[in-house]
C-alpha cells in the first residue's frame, strides 16, 4: 500500500462509482455509453476532487478498446503522434481505435489541440478530456463540437461520507485492516470540511489514521480535534483565477442587487476565506452602489467609496469588517438602475444613431468673434430665474424629445 489512499480507492467499475447521478445514474446517457462500450469523445468538466479521473478509470476498466492516459502539462504533439502511430498499427491494436484520456486538457495550447482534431474526427481517437476550467472558453471550438461536454458538480457531503465509510470497511485497498474508531458524526464532519473534494477527505482520513497512536487494545480513536489537525483548514471550491472566482463574485453581486443580506455575507466570506483581493471586492461593492442602488440612495456610493479607501489604508484582516459594512449597506438599500440604463441608452445612441449637433446657445464662446457667429447667443442662465430653473432646449434638434433617463419610484428626488 505504497500509493496514496485516494489513488487506491478509485472505483474499478461503474457500480463502485459514487456521486454525479445526474450524468452517471443508471438510465443516464453516459452510463449507457460506458456499459455498452459505445463511448464517443467527451469532455468532463468539474471542480477538483469531483471524480473526473475516477470516471476515466472506470471507463478504462470497462472498455475493450485500448486505453491511454496523458497529462496536458507534460505531454506534447509528439506524444499524440506516437499514440496515433501505435493505434494505426494493426498488429499492436486490431481495433484501430484508442480511448485517450487527457487530464487538464485546458493546458494544451492551440497547436496541440489542433493535432488531435483529425484523429478525433475520423474516430481513431476517442477523446476523454478532463478540465477544471470552462471548456467552452479553454478548449478548441472544433474539439468541443466533436465532443459531448458533461458538467460534474462538487460532490455532496453525503457522497463523500459514503466513500469514507467504504474506505474504513475496505480491507484490500482501504483502511479496513486498521481498528479505527470514528463516529458517524465526526466522519460527516470530515466530509463537510473537505468542501466537496473527495481527494482532500481521503487524504485527511489517511493522515488522521496513520499519525494517531494506537490504544493499548490496538484501536485508533479519531476525534474531531484530530480531524481538524489532519486537514488544518476547510477546503472550498474557489480558484481566484478560474470559473469559481467568477461564479462566486457573480453570486455576491447578484445577492447585493437582490437585497439578500445573508447571501451577500456568505459569498463575501467565501471570497475573503479563499484569499480574494480585498480591493477587488471593494471595487465591486462601489460599482453595485452606483449601478444597482443609484439614485434610490446616493449615499450608498459615498459609503462604498469610503470603504474602498479604508480597505486600501488598513488592509486585512480588519478590512473584512469594512467590506461587510459596505456590502450590507448596499444590499439593504432601496434599488434603482435608472442612471445605469440612462448612460447605456445614450452610449448606444451615440454609437449607432445620428445624435445631431450641439445647440448654438449652449456652446462655449471664449472670444467675441465666436459670439458674432451665434456661439452662446440666447443662453438663459438658470440661476437668474425662479427656483433656479428656466425652460430651454439642451438636446440637439434631431433628438430633442429623446428620453434616456426615466425616474424610478424608489428614487430620493
Long-range contacts (C-beta under 8 A, 24 or more apart in sequence): 1-173, 4-202, 4-203, 4-206, 5-167, 5-174, 5-175, 5-202, 5-203, 5-205, 5-206, 6-198, 6-199, 6-202, 6-203, 6-206, 8-173, 8-174, 9-163, 9-166, 9-167, 9-170, 9-173, 9-174, 9-202, 10-53, 10-54, 10-57, 11-54, 11-57, 11-58, 12-57, 12-58, 12-61, 13-58, 13-61, 13-62, 14-58, 14-62, 16-58, 17-51, 17-54, 17-55, 17-58, 18-51, 18-155, 18-159, 18-162, 18-163, 18-166, 19-50, 19-51, 19-155, 19-156, 19-159, 19-198, 20-50, 20-51, 20-55, 20-152, 20-153, 20-155, 22-153, 23-150, 23-151, 23-152, 24-55, 29-148, 30-150, 34-58, 34-59, 34-62, 34-63, 35-62, 37-62, 37-63, 37-64, 37-65, 39-63, 39-99, 39-126, 39-128, 40-126, 40-147, 40-148, 41-120, 41-125, 41-126, 41-127, 41-128, 41-143, 41-146, 41-147, 41-148, 42-127, 42-128, 42-129, 42-147, 42-148, 42-149, 42-150, 43-105, 43-127, 43-128, 43-129, 43-130, 43-131, 43-135, 43-139, 43-143, 43-144, 43-147, 43-148, 43-149, 43-150, 44-128, 44-129, 44-130, 44-131, 44-150, 44-152, 45-131, 45-132, 45-133, 45-134, 45-135, 45-149, 45-150, 45-151, 45-152, 46-132, 46-151, 46-152, 46-153, 46-154, 47-132, 47-152, 47-154, 47-196, 47-197, 47-237, 47-244, 48-132, 48-197, 48-199, 48-237, 49-155, 49-194, 49-196, 49-197, 49-198, 49-199, 49-200, 49-201, 50-152, 50-153, 50-154, 50-155, 50-196, 50-197, 50-198, 51-152, 51-155, 51-198, 52-103, 52-130, 52-152, 53-103, 53-130, 55-152, 56-101, 56-103, 56-128, 56-130, 59-99, 59-101, 59-128, 60-99, 60-101, 63-99, 64-95, 65-95, 65-97, 65-98, 65-99, 65-126, 66-93, 66-95, 66-97, 66-98, 66-99, 67-98, 67-99, 67-101, 68-98, 68-99, 68-100, 68-101, 69-100, 69-101, 69-102, 69-103, 70-100, 70-101, 70-102, 70-103, 71-102, 71-103, 71-104, 72-102, 72-103, 72-104, 72-105, 72-106, 72-107, 72-108, 72-112, 73-104, 73-107, 75-102, 75-112, 76-112, 77-111, 77-112, 77-115, 80-112, 80-115, 80-116, 80-119, 81-115, 83-125, 84-119, 84-124, 84-125, 87-124, 87-125, 88-124, 96-124, 97-123, 97-124, 97-125, 97-126, 98-124, 98-125, 98-126, 99-125, 99-126, 99-128, 100-125, 100-126, 100-127, 100-128, 101-128, 101-129, 101-130, 102-127, 102-128, 102-129, 102-130, 103-130, 104-130, 104-131, 104-132, 105-129, 105-130, 105-131, 105-135, 105-139, 106-131, 106-132, 106-133, 106-135, 106-138, 106-139, 110-140, 113-139, 113-140, 113-143, 114-140, 114-142, 116-143, 117-142, 117-143, 117-146, 120-146, 120-147, 121-146, 132-239, 132-242, 132-243, 133-242, 133-243, 134-243, 154-195, 154-196, 154-197, 154-237, 155-196, 155-197, 155-198, 156-196, 157-188, 157-191, 157-192, 157-194, 157-196, 158-191, 159-198, 160-191, 160-194, 160-196, 160-198, 160-201, 161-187, 161-188, 161-191, 163-198, 163-201, 163-202, 164-190, 164-191, 164-201, 164-202, 164-205, 167-202, 167-205, 168-205, 175-205, 175-206, 175-209, 178-209, 178-220, 179-214, 179-217, 179-218, 179-219, 179-220, 180-209, 180-219, 180-220, 180-222, 181-219, 181-220, 181-221, 181-222, 182-221, 182-222, 186-222, 186-223, 186-224, 186-227, 189-224, 189-227, 190-227, 190-231, 193-227, 193-228, 193-231, 193-234, 193-235, 194-231, 194-235, 195-234, 195-235, 195-236, 195-237, 196-235, 196-237, 197-235, 197-237, 200-231, 200-235, 204-230, 204-231, 205-230, 236-270, 236-273, 236-274, 238-270, 238-271, 238-273, 238-274, 240-274, 240-275, 240-276, 240-277, 245-276, 248-274, 249-276, 249-284, 252-281, 252-284, 252-327, 253-284, 253-288, 255-331, 256-285, 256-288, 256-292, 256-327, 256-330, 256-331, 257-288, 257-292, 257-335, 259-331, 259-332, 259-333, 259-335, 260-331, 261-328, 261-331, 261-332, 264-327, 264-328, 264-330, 264-331, 265-324, 265-327, 265-328, 268-323, 268-324, 268-327, 272-316, 272-320, 272-323, 278-311, 278-315, 278-316, 278-319, 278-320, 278-323, 279-308, 279-311, 279-312, 281-311, 281-323, 282-307, 282-308, 282-311, 282-312, 282-322, 282-323, 282-326, 283-308, 285-323, 285-326, 285-327, 285-330, 288-330, 289-326, 289-330, 289-333, 290-339, 290-340, 291-337, 291-339, 291-340, 292-330, 292-335, 292-337, 292-340, 293-330, 293-333, 293-334, 293-335, 293-336, 294-335, 294-336, 294-337, 294-338, 294-339, 294-340, 294-408, 294-411, 295-336, 295-338, 295-339, 295-408, 295-411, 295-412, 295-413, 296-333, 296-334, 296-335, 296-336, 296-408, 296-410, 296-411, 296-412, 297-333, 297-334, 297-412, 298-412, 300-329, 300-330, 300-333, 303-329, 303-330, 304-329, 304-330, 334-410, 335-410, 336-408, 336-410, 336-411, 337-408, 338-405, 338-406, 338-407, 338-408, 338-411, 339-405, 341-404, 341-405, 341-406, 342-404, 342-405, 342-406, 343-404, 345-404, 346-404, 349-399, 349-402, 349-404, 353-399, 354-398, 355-396, 355-398, 355-399, 356-395, 356-396, 356-397, 356-398, 356-399, 357-396, 357-397, 358-396, 359-393, 359-394, 359-395, 359-396, 359-397, 361-392, 361-393, 362-394
